[in-house]
Structure formats: C-alpha cells, structure tokens
C-alpha cells in the first residue's frame, strides 16, 4: 500500500468510527489524509471498498489481539473464556470508546449484498466459533453450542452497553456472569 493510500485508510478508519460510515464522504477522507479524491479512487475504487478495508483491518487486528492474549492465558477453559472478556475490556477501553466497530457498522450496513456485510458477520461468526472451541473441554451437562451462544450474548451485549455508557464496566459485569455460569460446569 502506498503511503498516501495508508494515510487515507488511517483517516477513513478514524472518521468512520468517530462519525459513522454514512456521515463521512470521500472529500473529507481525502482532505484529512492530504491526498486527492483521485488517489482514493485509484487505490480503492470506491467509498464502499474503503469501508471494506477499514472493517477488514479492524477485524484482522482484533483477531490477532485476542489470539495473542489467549496464547498467554492459562490452559484452563474457564480462564481462557475469561481472557476473551479481559481482552475485550482492554480493547474497548484503548481503541473503541463508542462501542464495537462491527456492531456500529452493522447499524449502517445491514444489506447482505454489501461487501462489508460479510466482514461484519464474519467476525461475529468467528467469535461464536471461538467461544465454542473454548468451552468444548468442559463437562457436557449442557451442549457446548448452547453455552457458547450464552457467552456470545453476554459478550456482545457488554460491547453494546460499553458503547452506550449506561452503566459502568459492562464488560466486567459480563465477565463476572460468564465466570459464574462456567463455574457451575467445572
């Protein structure tokens, strides 16, 4: 990626997250990045593709972050699940004060034919698969798929509540609920 294209993607990422995808035009992205609209269209082809690359980059960074955190986690399945909640709390505090970028993007892009839709839903499918994998070694008094879905609901609800700022530390609260749920299984 050229330096100008990198600046454009960095500017677009910040603007899309802060202001919303529909509220940001290519003129603003170009101005913020110090590039021409022609540069944007030469590199990305369309605003739609800039959105795709913004979300794909965020998804890649999120998955790498969680994977790194899990690599350092204790091998116990409960601790590994709680590590995901801890990683989410740190990520949201450091990079996402307005909530989950995928959830926010989905509020604007709900059309399954939009190329960014697959990235948004792909991340959430990945999270469900991650929770499914993490609980697969727990005793089978409840199907792992059911438990993974409950954990996903706790996690995603906490991300939304974090962005809404209705009460303090929703991710910590969801983590506590996840711990209580998981401790009944071990």
N, CA, C and O of each residue as an XYZ file, in Angstrom:
744
protein
N       0.851     -1.173      0.000
C       0.000      0.000      0.000
C       0.897      1.238      0.000
O       1.869      1.316      0.752
N       0.564      2.173     -0.831
C       1.353      3.403     -0.922
C       1.164      4.230      0.356
O       0.176      4.057      1.070
N       2.110      5.125      0.640
C       1.950      5.981      1.825
C       0.654      6.801      1.793
O      -0.007      6.958      2.819
N       0.296      7.319      0.624
C      -0.946      8.086      0.511
C      -2.171      7.231      0.785
O      -3.100      7.662      1.468
N      -2.168      6.020      0.252
C      -3.285      5.106      0.490
C      -3.360      4.730      1.968
O      -4.451      4.638      2.531
N      -2.213      4.513      2.593
C      -2.175      4.180      4.025
C      -2.736      5.341      4.840
O      -3.528      5.128      5.758
N      -2.325      6.579      4.507
C      -2.864      7.751      5.207
C      -4.375      7.851      5.019
O      -5.108      8.178      5.953
N      -4.827      7.567      3.808
C      -6.263      7.627      3.520
C      -7.026      6.589      4.332
O      -8.085      6.889      4.884
N      -6.503      5.379      4.409
C      -7.177      4.342      5.180
C      -7.164      4.676      6.670
O      -8.146      4.435      7.372
N      -6.064      5.225      7.146
C      -5.982      5.629      8.556
C      -7.003      6.726      8.849
O      -7.713      6.669      9.853
N      -7.072      7.716      7.976
C      -8.043      8.807      8.163
C      -9.464      8.267      8.078
O     -10.305      8.601      8.913
N      -9.736      7.443      7.085
C     -11.084      6.881      6.924
C     -11.470      6.063      8.153
O     -12.599      6.157      8.634
N     -10.551      5.275      8.652
C     -10.837      4.440      9.818
C     -11.231      5.294     11.010
O     -12.217      5.008     11.688
N     -10.467      6.334     11.262
C     -10.772      7.220     12.384
C     -12.115      7.905     12.180
O     -12.946      7.943     13.087
N     -12.323      8.444     10.984
C     -13.561      9.169     10.693
C     -14.787      8.254     10.710
O     -15.818      8.619     11.275
N     -14.689      7.085     10.106
C     -15.826      6.160     10.097
C     -16.214      5.772     11.520
O     -17.396      5.726     11.861
N     -15.203      5.493     12.349
C     -15.501      5.084     13.721
C     -16.089      6.248     14.518
O     -17.072      6.071     15.238
N     -15.499      7.432     14.395
C     -15.939      8.576     15.194
C     -17.276      9.147     14.743
O     -18.096      9.529     15.578
N     -17.510      9.210     13.424
C     -18.675      9.932     12.902
C     -19.727      9.039     12.264
O     -20.879      9.447     12.119
N     -19.350      7.844     11.888
C     -20.273      6.944     11.190
C     -19.920      6.867      9.719
O     -19.402      7.822      9.140
N     -20.200      5.737      9.129
C     -19.822      5.483      7.739
C     -20.587      6.385      6.780
O     -19.989      6.969      5.876
N     -21.879      6.506      6.957
C     -22.679      7.314      6.029
C     -22.390      8.805      6.159
O     -22.575      9.554      5.201
N     -21.940      9.242      7.325
C     -21.699     10.666      7.557
C     -20.380     11.154      6.959
O     -20.139     12.359      6.882
N     -19.534     10.227      6.540
C     -18.202     10.584      6.046
C     -18.133     10.365      4.545
O     -18.403      9.271      4.048
N     -17.767     11.423      3.829
C     -17.614     11.331      2.382
C     -16.162     11.233      1.963
O     -15.256     11.464      2.764
N     -15.949     10.892      0.715
C     -14.580     10.756      0.214
C     -13.842     12.090      0.229
O     -12.619     12.115      0.369
N     -14.570     13.204      0.086
C     -13.915     14.512      0.133
C     -13.253     14.733      1.486
O     -12.114     15.193      1.562
N     -13.975     14.402      2.552
C     -13.434     14.563      3.903
C     -12.255     13.624      4.135
O     -11.243     14.026      4.710
N     -12.380     12.392      3.697
C     -11.268     11.434      3.847
C     -10.030     11.960      3.129
O      -8.936     11.960      3.693
N     -10.198     12.402      1.899
C      -9.072     12.931      1.122
C      -8.440     14.125      1.825
O      -7.216     14.208      1.934
N      -9.267     15.046      2.301
C      -8.749     16.234      2.975
C      -7.984     15.859      4.244
O      -6.897     16.380      4.494
N      -8.548     14.964      5.034
C      -7.891     14.540      6.285
C      -6.575     13.807      6.021
O      -5.630     13.912      6.803
N      -6.522     13.075      4.928
C      -5.324     12.285      4.606
C      -4.294     13.082      3.817
O      -3.150     12.654      3.668
N      -4.704     14.244      3.312
C      -3.787     15.045      2.498
C      -3.532     14.424      1.139
O      -2.429     14.505      0.600
N      -4.573     13.798      0.589
C      -4.480     13.200     -0.743
C      -5.637     13.727     -1.580
O      -6.547     14.376     -1.064
N      -5.594     13.445     -2.854
C      -6.685     13.853     -3.734
C      -7.749     12.761     -3.782
O      -7.492     11.601     -3.460
N      -8.952     13.165     -4.191
C     -10.004     12.169     -4.397
C      -9.572     11.165     -5.464
O      -9.922      9.987     -5.390
N      -8.822     11.626     -6.443
C      -8.329     10.731     -7.494
C      -7.466      9.628     -6.884
O      -7.574      8.465     -7.274
N      -6.616      9.987     -5.937
C      -5.787      8.988     -5.258
C      -6.666      7.949     -4.570
O      -6.400      6.750     -4.648
N      -7.712      8.415     -3.899
C      -8.619      7.477     -3.229
C      -9.253      6.512     -4.224
O      -9.277      5.300     -4.006
N      -9.761      7.064     -5.308
C     -10.432      6.210     -6.292
C      -9.441      5.319     -7.040
O      -9.768      4.187     -7.397
N      -8.219      5.832     -7.279
C      -7.202      4.991     -7.930
C      -6.827      3.806     -7.042
O      -6.640      2.694     -7.536
N      -6.719      4.036     -5.758
C      -6.282      2.974     -4.854
C      -7.435      2.050     -4.433
O      -7.282      0.829     -4.396
N      -8.586      2.652     -4.118
C      -9.668      1.868     -3.529
C     -10.824      1.599     -4.489
O     -11.560      0.628     -4.308
N     -10.993      2.431     -5.495
C     -12.067      2.229     -6.458
C     -13.389      2.861     -6.070
O     -14.114      3.368     -6.926
N     -13.713      2.833     -4.766
C     -14.990      3.365     -4.306
C     -14.933      3.575     -2.799
O     -14.062      3.042     -2.111
N     -15.872      4.356     -2.307
C     -16.004      4.513     -0.857
C     -16.351      3.159     -0.235
O     -15.869      2.826      0.848
N     -17.174      2.395     -0.913
C     -17.561      1.074     -0.425
C     -16.324      0.213     -0.138
O     -16.271     -0.487      0.873
N     -15.338      0.269     -1.027
C     -14.118     -0.520     -0.826
C     -13.284      0.022      0.330
O     -12.622     -0.748      1.026
N     -13.307      1.334      0.542
C     -12.603      1.899      1.704
C     -13.245      1.362      2.983
O     -12.542      1.014      3.932
N     -14.564      1.296      3.009
C     -15.286      0.750      4.157
C     -14.889     -0.710      4.377
O     -14.638     -1.125      5.508
N     -14.835     -1.473      3.312
C     -14.436     -2.879      3.408
C     -13.039     -2.992      4.014
O     -12.815     -3.795      4.920
N     -12.115     -2.198      3.520
C     -10.738     -2.279      4.023
C     -10.628     -1.792      5.461
O      -9.849     -2.341      6.241
N     -11.389     -0.779      5.820
C     -11.433     -0.303      7.209
C     -11.884     -1.433      8.135
O     -11.231     -1.713      9.140
N     -12.987     -2.073      7.800
C     -13.511     -3.129      8.652
C     -12.625     -4.363      8.644
O     -12.440     -4.999      9.682
N     -12.077     -4.708      7.492
C     -11.182     -5.871      7.417
C      -9.930     -5.643      8.263
O      -9.459     -6.558      8.938
N      -9.397     -4.429      8.225
C      -8.214     -4.114      9.027
C      -8.537     -4.204     10.511
O      -7.765     -4.766     11.288
N      -9.665     -3.657     10.897
C     -10.055     -3.718     12.313
C     -10.290     -5.155     12.758
O      -9.904     -5.544     13.860
N     -10.923     -5.938     11.896
C     -11.169     -7.346     12.206
C      -9.849     -8.101     12.344
O      -9.670     -8.872     13.288
N      -8.940     -7.887     11.421
C      -7.634     -8.561     11.493
C      -6.907     -8.214     12.790
O      -6.358     -9.087     13.462
N      -6.911     -6.934     13.128
C      -6.221     -6.510     14.358
C      -6.889     -7.102     15.595
O      -6.201     -7.512     16.530
N      -8.237     -7.152     15.613
C      -8.962     -7.719     16.747
C      -8.636     -9.197     16.912
O      -8.326     -9.655     18.012
N      -8.710     -9.938     15.813
C      -8.432    -11.381     15.897
C      -7.000    -11.645     16.353
O      -6.762    -12.546     17.157
N      -6.060    -10.879     15.854
C      -4.661    -11.048     16.274
C      -4.506    -10.730     17.763
O      -3.794    -11.428     18.486
N      -5.171     -9.688     18.201
C      -5.099     -9.292     19.610
C      -5.643    -10.400     20.521
O      -4.999    -10.773     21.502
N      -6.807    -10.912     20.198
C      -7.408    -11.975     21.011
C      -6.531    -13.227     20.975
O      -6.322    -13.875     22.001
N      -6.030    -13.556     19.811
C      -5.179    -14.735     19.676
C      -3.918    -14.597     20.530
O      -3.499    -15.555     21.180
N      -3.319    -13.416     20.530
C      -2.125    -13.171     21.370
C      -2.462    -13.284     22.848
O      -1.704    -13.873     23.618
N      -3.597    -12.721     23.244
C      -4.000    -12.801     24.649
C      -4.253    -14.256     25.054
O      -3.863    -14.672     26.145
N      -4.893    -15.017     24.197
C      -5.157    -16.423     24.507
C      -3.871    -17.240     24.554
O      -3.783    -18.215     25.301
N      -2.880    -16.854     23.768
C      -1.599    -17.575     23.787
C      -0.914    -17.437     25.152
O      -0.142    -18.307     25.555
N      -1.198    -16.356     25.850
C      -0.611    -16.116     27.175
C      -1.506    -16.626     28.312
O      -1.086    -16.630     29.469
N      -2.710    -17.046     28.001
C      -3.682    -17.434     29.025
C      -3.373    -18.815     29.592
O      -2.724    -19.647     28.958
N      -3.855    -19.021     30.787
C      -3.747    -20.341     31.411
C      -4.533    -21.348     30.566
O      -5.466    -20.963     29.863
N      -4.168    -22.627     30.626
C      -4.833    -23.629     29.785
C      -6.245    -23.993     30.241
O      -6.989    -24.622     29.487
N      -6.621    -23.617     31.437
C      -7.942    -23.934     31.967
C      -9.017    -23.279     31.095
O      -8.923    -22.086     30.806
N     -10.044    -24.039     30.668
C     -11.080    -23.476     29.784
C     -11.786    -22.247     30.371
O     -12.102    -21.310     29.638
N     -12.030    -22.245     31.659
C     -12.694    -21.096     32.277
C     -11.807    -19.864     32.157
O     -12.271    -18.795     31.762
N     -10.530    -20.017     32.498
C      -9.603    -18.890     32.395
C      -9.483    -18.389     30.957
O      -9.350    -17.187     30.726
N      -9.530    -19.289     30.012
C      -9.405    -18.890     28.604
C     -10.629    -18.085     28.147
O     -10.492    -17.099     27.422
N     -11.808    -18.505     28.569
C     -13.013    -17.735     28.237
C     -12.932    -16.353     28.886
O     -13.233    -15.346     28.246
N     -12.532    -16.307     30.140
C     -12.442    -15.020     30.841
C     -11.385    -14.119     30.208
O     -11.500    -12.894     30.254
N     -10.367    -14.721     29.624
C      -9.351    -13.951     28.910
C      -9.968    -13.188     27.739
O      -9.559    -12.064     27.449
N     -10.938    -13.783     27.073
C     -11.612    -13.090     25.969
C     -12.324    -11.844     26.497
O     -12.257    -10.781     25.880
N     -12.994    -11.972     27.620
C     -13.668    -10.810     28.206
C     -12.646     -9.761     28.646
O     -12.866     -8.564     28.459
N     -11.528    -10.207     29.232
C     -10.476     -9.262     29.633
C      -9.891     -8.545     28.414
O      -9.649     -7.339     28.446
N      -9.669     -9.301     27.347
C      -9.141     -8.709     26.117
C     -10.134     -7.690     25.557
O      -9.735     -6.620     25.097
N     -11.405     -8.017     25.597
C     -12.428     -7.101     25.106
C     -12.461     -5.822     25.928
O     -12.568     -4.727     25.377
N     -12.369     -5.961     27.228
C     -12.368     -4.772     28.088
C     -11.178     -3.881     27.756
O     -11.337     -2.667     27.621
N     -10.006     -4.455     27.626
C      -8.810     -3.665     27.303
C      -8.935     -3.031     25.915
O      -8.646     -1.847     25.742
N      -9.364     -3.820     24.934
C      -9.516     -3.325     23.554
C     -10.504     -2.165     23.499
O     -10.234     -1.134     22.885
N     -11.642     -2.345     24.144
C     -12.674     -1.311     24.106
C     -12.208     -0.046     24.821
O     -12.483      1.064     24.364
N     -11.511     -0.208     25.925
C     -11.012      0.949     26.661
C      -9.972      1.700     25.839
O      -9.962      2.931     25.818
N      -9.099      0.960     25.163
C      -7.996      1.577     24.417
C      -8.402      2.073     23.040
O      -7.927      3.122     22.605
N      -9.269      1.347     22.339
C      -9.499      1.669     20.926
C     -10.951      1.907     20.541
O     -11.221      2.363     19.430
N     -11.887      1.611     21.425
C     -13.289      1.630     20.999
C     -14.237      2.227     22.036
O     -15.134      1.536     22.518
N     -14.055      3.488     22.383
C     -14.928      4.074     23.402
C     -16.393      4.180     22.967
O     -17.282      4.292     23.810
N     -16.647      4.144     21.656
C     -18.019      4.257     21.159
C     -18.653      2.894     20.879
O     -19.693      2.811     20.226
N     -18.031      1.842     21.368
C     -18.586      0.515     21.174
C     -17.900     -0.239     20.043
O     -16.936      0.240     19.445
N     -18.411     -1.407     19.772
C     -17.838     -2.310     18.779
C     -18.002     -1.729     17.373
O     -19.110     -1.383     16.963
N     -16.914     -1.629     16.654
C     -16.962     -1.063     15.298
C     -17.809     -1.924     14.370
O     -18.440     -1.397     13.454
N     -17.838     -3.226     14.583
C     -18.640     -4.095     13.728
C     -20.132     -3.906     14.007
O     -20.938     -3.852     13.078
N     -20.490     -3.806     15.262
C     -21.890     -3.560     15.618
C     -22.312     -2.196     15.091
O     -23.397     -2.052     14.528
N     -21.455     -1.194     15.274
C     -21.769      0.145     14.788
C     -21.915      0.151     13.269
O     -22.822      0.786     12.730
N     -21.028     -0.550     12.589
C     -21.097     -0.612     11.123
C     -22.370     -1.338     10.685
O     -23.001     -0.947      9.703
N     -22.744     -2.385     11.405
C     -23.943     -3.122     11.041
C     -25.192     -2.253     11.166
O     -26.156     -2.449     10.427
N     -25.185     -1.309     12.082
C     -26.322     -0.391     12.206
C     -26.504      0.428     10.926
O     -27.607      0.888     10.629
N     -25.422      0.604     10.176
C     -25.472      1.372      8.933
C     -25.484      0.486      7.691
O     -25.957      0.901      6.633
N     -24.973     -0.715      7.817
C     -24.851     -1.622      6.675
C     -25.513     -2.945      7.035
O     -24.854     -3.867      7.514
N     -26.799     -3.029      6.805
C     -27.498     -4.276      7.120
C     -27.842     -5.077      5.866
O     -28.378     -6.182      5.959
N     -27.538     -4.529      4.710
C     -27.824     -5.210      3.440
C     -26.809     -6.329      3.220
O     -25.618     -6.054      3.079
N     -27.253     -7.580      3.188
C     -26.316     -8.697      2.999
C     -25.531     -8.643      1.688
O     -24.499     -9.302      1.565
N     -25.994     -7.881      0.724
C     -25.264     -7.799     -0.544
C     -24.115     -6.800     -0.497
O     -23.288     -6.779     -1.408
N     -24.042     -5.978      0.536
C     -22.928     -5.033      0.669
C     -21.670     -5.833      0.997
O     -21.715     -6.702      1.868
N     -20.559     -5.566      0.332
C     -19.352     -6.374      0.578
C     -18.819     -6.298      2.008
O     -18.114     -7.207      2.444
N     -19.134     -5.254      2.733
C     -18.680     -5.160      4.118
C     -19.510     -6.033      5.052
O     -19.055     -6.379      6.142
N     -20.702     -6.386      4.643
C     -21.593     -7.188      5.488
C     -20.941     -8.523      5.859
O     -21.068     -8.988      6.992
N     -20.253     -9.125      4.912
C     -19.597    -10.413      5.181
C     -18.486    -10.281      6.216
O     -18.247    -11.207      6.992
N     -17.817     -9.157      6.233
C     -16.764     -8.940      7.237
C     -17.397     -8.781      8.614
O     -16.929     -9.364      9.592
N     -18.455     -7.993      8.683
C     -19.143     -7.757      9.952
C     -19.654     -9.070     10.535
O     -19.352     -9.403     11.681
N     -20.415     -9.802      9.761
C     -20.975    -11.058     10.266
C     -19.893    -12.118     10.431
O     -19.989    -12.981     11.303
N     -18.866    -12.051      9.594
C     -17.758    -12.998      9.715
C     -17.064    -12.887     11.056
O     -16.690    -13.896     11.654
N     -16.891    -11.655     11.531
C     -16.257    -11.502     12.833
C     -17.125    -12.107     13.926
O     -16.611    -12.742     14.847
N     -18.424    -11.918     13.833
C     -19.304    -12.438     14.875
C     -19.389    -13.975     14.801
O     -19.496    -14.638     15.832
N     -19.342    -14.529     13.602
C     -19.277    -15.994     13.473
C     -17.972    -16.513     14.067
O     -17.953    -17.562     14.711
N     -16.884    -15.779     13.850
C     -15.587    -16.166     14.412
C     -15.647    -16.154     15.934
O     -15.128    -17.058     16.588
N     -16.283    -15.125     16.498
C     -16.394    -15.056     17.956
C     -17.202    -16.236     18.497
O     -16.818    -16.832     19.503
N     -18.307    -16.579     17.851
C     -19.103    -17.718     18.298
C     -18.287    -19.009     18.202
O     -18.330    -19.839     19.110
N     -17.556    -19.177     17.121
C     -16.703    -20.362     16.971
C     -15.610    -20.388     18.035
O     -15.265    -21.450     18.554
N     -15.073    -19.221     18.354
C     -14.052    -19.136     19.397
C     -14.629    -19.578     20.738
O     -14.026    -20.400     21.429
N     -15.781    -19.045     21.110
C     -16.405    -19.466     22.370
C     -16.726    -20.962     22.343
O     -16.543    -21.653     23.345
N     -17.199    -21.458     21.215
C     -17.495    -22.897     21.092
C     -16.246    -23.728     21.333
O     -16.282    -24.730     22.047
N     -15.147    -23.307     20.736
C     -13.886    -24.017     20.913
C     -13.416    -23.959     22.365
O     -12.953    -24.958     22.917
N     -13.538    -22.785     22.975
C     -13.045    -22.611     24.338
C     -13.821    -23.436     25.362
O     -13.259    -23.841     26.380
N     -15.094    -23.690     25.109
C     -15.897    -24.457     26.076
C     -15.995    -25.942     25.720
O     -16.645    -26.707     26.431
N     -15.369    -26.342     24.652
C     -15.503    -27.733     24.200
C     -14.925    -28.745     25.180
O     -15.306    -29.915     25.152
N     -14.009    -28.314     26.048
C     -13.414    -29.236     27.011
C     -14.119    -29.260     28.360
O     -13.691    -29.964     29.274
N     -15.186    -28.501     28.484
C     -15.936    -28.500     29.742
C     -16.856    -29.718     29.804
O     -17.218    -30.274     28.768
N     -17.234    -30.133     31.015
C     -18.159    -31.270     31.141
C     -19.452    -31.010     30.360
O     -19.936    -29.879     30.323
N     -20.005    -32.042     29.744
C     -21.134    -31.866     28.823
C     -22.524    -31.875     29.458
O     -23.436    -32.479     28.892
N     -22.725    -31.227     30.618
C     -24.069    -31.206     31.182
C     -25.003    -30.271     30.416
O     -26.222    -30.345     30.571
N     -24.445    -29.410     29.607
C     -25.211    -28.565     28.683
C     -24.439    -28.591     27.372
O     -23.209    -28.532     27.388
N     -25.115    -28.675     26.260
C     -24.389    -28.706     24.983
C     -23.456    -27.501     24.834
O     -23.824    -26.373     25.161
N     -22.265    -27.754     24.343
C     -21.268    -26.689     24.179
C     -21.799    -25.566     23.291
O     -21.512    -24.394     23.535
N     -22.568    -25.914     22.271
C     -23.103    -24.881     21.374
C     -24.016    -23.935     22.134
O     -23.995    -22.727     21.896
N     -24.821    -24.472     23.048
C     -25.717    -23.637     23.841
C     -24.908    -22.714     24.757
O     -25.193    -21.521     24.852
N     -23.918    -23.265     25.418
C     -23.073    -22.477     26.311
C     -22.328    -21.394     25.531
O     -22.231    -20.256     25.990
N     -21.812    -21.733     24.379
C     -21.098    -20.749     23.552
C     -22.021    -19.604     23.149
O     -21.603    -18.446     23.125
N     -23.265    -19.920     22.835
C     -24.230    -18.869     22.458
C     -24.530    -17.949     23.634
O     -24.662    -16.738     23.458
N     -24.639    -18.513     24.821
C     -24.879    -17.689     26.007
C     -23.689    -16.764     26.246
O     -23.865    -15.579     26.528
N     -22.483    -17.307     26.133
C     -21.287    -16.479     26.300
C     -21.225    -15.379     25.245
O     -20.850    -14.243     25.536
N     -21.594    -15.730     24.025
C     -21.619    -14.742     22.942
C     -22.622    -13.630     23.262
O     -22.329    -12.452     23.056
N     -23.788    -13.995     23.758
C     -24.787    -12.994     24.130
C     -24.261    -12.079     25.237
O     -24.431    -10.861     25.170
N     -23.636    -12.653     26.235
C     -23.041    -11.841     27.300
C     -21.986    -10.891     26.730
O     -21.964     -9.702     27.048
N     -21.127    -11.432     25.893
C     -20.038    -10.651     25.322
C     -20.555     -9.523     24.438
O     -20.179     -8.365     24.621
N     -21.404     -9.854     23.497
C     -21.890     -8.838     22.554
C     -22.767     -7.799     23.250
O     -22.701     -6.613     22.929
N     -23.575     -8.239     24.190
C     -24.374     -7.279     24.957
C     -23.489     -6.324     25.730
O     -23.789     -5.134     25.831
N     -22.404     -6.836     26.274
C     -21.467     -5.985     27.010
C     -20.806     -4.961     26.087
O     -20.594     -3.815     26.482
N     -20.481     -5.376     24.858
C     -19.865     -4.433     23.917
C     -20.828     -3.299     23.578
O     -20.430     -2.136     23.510
N     -22.081     -3.641     23.369
C     -23.093     -2.618     23.068
C     -23.275     -1.701     24.273
O     -23.294     -0.480     24.121
N     -23.407     -2.270     25.456
C     -23.583     -1.464     26.664
C     -22.374     -0.564     26.906
O     -22.521      0.560     27.386
N     -21.178     -1.057     26.574
C     -19.976     -0.230     26.709
C     -20.102      1.025     25.851
O     -19.814      2.129     26.314
N     -20.527      0.860     24.619
C     -20.663      1.996     23.717
C     -21.753      2.961     24.141
O     -21.649      4.163     23.894
N     -22.796      2.450     24.774
C     -23.907      3.301     25.210
C     -23.627      4.022     26.526
O     -24.246      5.042     26.828
N     -22.696      3.488     27.302
C     -22.292      4.086     28.585
C     -23.470      4.290     29.549
O     -23.575      5.325     30.208
N     -24.334      3.303     29.616
C     -25.481      3.416     30.503
C     -25.109      3.095     31.952
O     -25.660      3.682     32.884
N     -24.178      2.169     32.136
C     -23.693      1.856     33.479
C     -22.205      1.516     33.379
O     -21.724      1.143     32.309
N     -21.484      1.643     34.478
C     -20.040      1.433     34.426
C     -19.648     -0.034     34.226
O     -20.296     -0.946     34.740
N     -18.594     -0.226     33.482
C     -17.923     -1.516     33.288
C     -18.842     -2.680     32.917
O     -18.856     -3.695     33.613
N     -19.600     -2.552     31.844
C     -20.471     -3.665     31.452
C     -19.687     -4.917     31.054
O     -20.174     -6.033     31.231
N     -18.481     -4.738     30.519
C     -17.704     -5.918     30.128
C     -17.240     -6.662     31.379
O     -17.222     -7.893     31.399
N     -16.868     -5.925     32.417
C     -16.508     -6.564     33.688
C     -17.696     -7.310     34.287
O     -17.539     -8.402     34.834
N     -18.876     -6.720     34.181
C     -20.090     -7.382     34.693
C     -20.375     -8.650     33.894
O     -20.695     -9.691     34.469
N     -20.259     -8.565     32.564
C     -20.475     -9.749     31.720
C     -19.440    -10.823     32.045
O     -19.761    -12.012     32.050
N     -18.212    -10.414     32.313
C     -17.158    -11.361     32.683
C     -17.547    -12.090     33.977
O     -17.409    -13.309     34.079
N     -18.031    -11.328     34.957
C     -18.446    -11.938     36.222
C     -19.576    -12.946     36.004
O     -19.578    -14.022     36.602
N     -20.524    -12.595     35.155
C     -21.636    -13.508     34.850
C     -21.132    -14.752     34.110
O     -21.596    -15.866     34.357
N     -20.184    -14.544     33.206
C     -19.602    -15.684     32.483
C     -18.875    -16.609     33.452
O     -18.997    -17.831     33.358
N     -18.122    -16.031     34.379
C     -17.416    -16.842     35.374
C     -18.408    -17.667     36.191
O     -18.213    -18.868     36.381
N     -19.458    -17.029     36.668
C     -20.457    -17.738     37.472
C     -21.092    -18.877     36.671
O     -21.277    -19.979     37.188
N     -21.415    -18.610     35.436
C     -22.002    -19.641     34.574
C     -21.019    -20.794     34.366
O     -21.402    -21.960     34.468
N     -19.783    -20.481     34.083
C     -18.786    -21.507     33.790
C     -18.411    -22.309     35.037
O     -18.144    -23.507     34.950
N     -18.393    -21.657     36.180
C     -18.004    -22.368     37.402
C     -19.038    -23.401     37.828
O     -18.726    -24.301     38.608
N     -20.255    -23.285     37.330
C     -21.243    -24.316     37.613
C     -20.979    -25.569     36.772
O     -21.566    -26.625     37.012
N     -20.085    -25.436     35.780
C     -19.802    -26.535     34.847
C     -18.534    -27.305     35.197
O     -18.325    -28.398     34.671
N     -17.699    -26.780     36.051
C     -16.421    -27.467     36.329
C     -16.423    -28.121     37.696
O     -15.431    -28.738     38.086
